[in-house]
Amino acid sequence: TKWSLSPYTGCGHRCIYCYATSYIPKHYIPRPKKNLIRRVLNDLGKIPDGSIIAISNSSDPYTPMESELRLTRRVLEILIPKNFKIQLVTKSDLVLRDLDILVKGIGRVIVSITITTLDNRIAKIIEPGAPPPYKRLKAVELLSRNKIPVIVRVDPIIPGVNSDPDQIRKLVREIARAGAVQITSSTYKARYDSLVRLKKAFPHLAKEFDYLYRVRGVRIHGYLYLERKLREELLKVVKEASETQGLVFETCREGLTHLNNPKFYCDGSSFFSDQ
């Protein structure tokens, strides 16, 4: 059984490709969940032993205000002593602050960290509120060194922005060197608002984005996907680089299951010790 827990609504990393801005009002203005700790304590009895708790899917648990509010840390202090499997999903090296708690749950804790590019200039444009890539790589290294499995999400791949094959291979080499166990990758799926932001940030690619998504793209579940052939080409680069470095490779929400390593999952849950 998998549950989701978000200490915050919204996220201060302000990624321009974010899909959650299309359905969470004022998503770029994070705010703590009301009565979070009381609600977590109340819900503990409803969650079966051994359940996976994902923290969290659409709002980063280590959004910048967490450094002061420490809500995610408090949640971990409550959950780690219980018999739950904890899956942290973040774009921040602030996760390292809680290493002292995470190591108490070894075997029942995995961390997913998103690194879309090694290019600081591009990262600052597409993820303006997130820590720079080198800090996230350092987090991968320190978590791995402390026996916490790290899955790196090279996600999303945006054509013309972070899709250069040489840059992807270099990124994957650094991820492997830092000690990650798996790479999960997917392509950018356009929503109206995020496509407008991307075109504004990269005006020289605006016509290309319109052509690839609005003309050639495929509408799936309310998103505009790149056509299947192009998605496969982009993700094959990541797959080959990952497998060259001995990493597990998975795609996510692509319908390209033939690219995946069998017996593994895109969320990294295969790395819980009893899976």
Secondary structure, DSSP 8 states (H G I E B T S, - for coil): -EEE--SEES-TT--TT-SGGGTSTTTTS-EE-TTHHHHHHHHGGGS-TT-EEEE-SSS-TT-TTHHHH-HHHHHHHHHTTTT-EEEEEES-GGGGGGHHHHGGGTTSEEEEEE---S-HHHHHHHSTTS--HHHHHHHHHHHHHTT--EEEEEEEE-TTTS--HHHHHHHHHHHHHHT-SEEEEEE--B-HHHHHHHHHH-GGGHHHHIIIIIIS-EEETTEEE--HHHHHHHHHHHHHHHHHTT-EEEE-SSS-GGGS-TT--TTSGGGSTT-
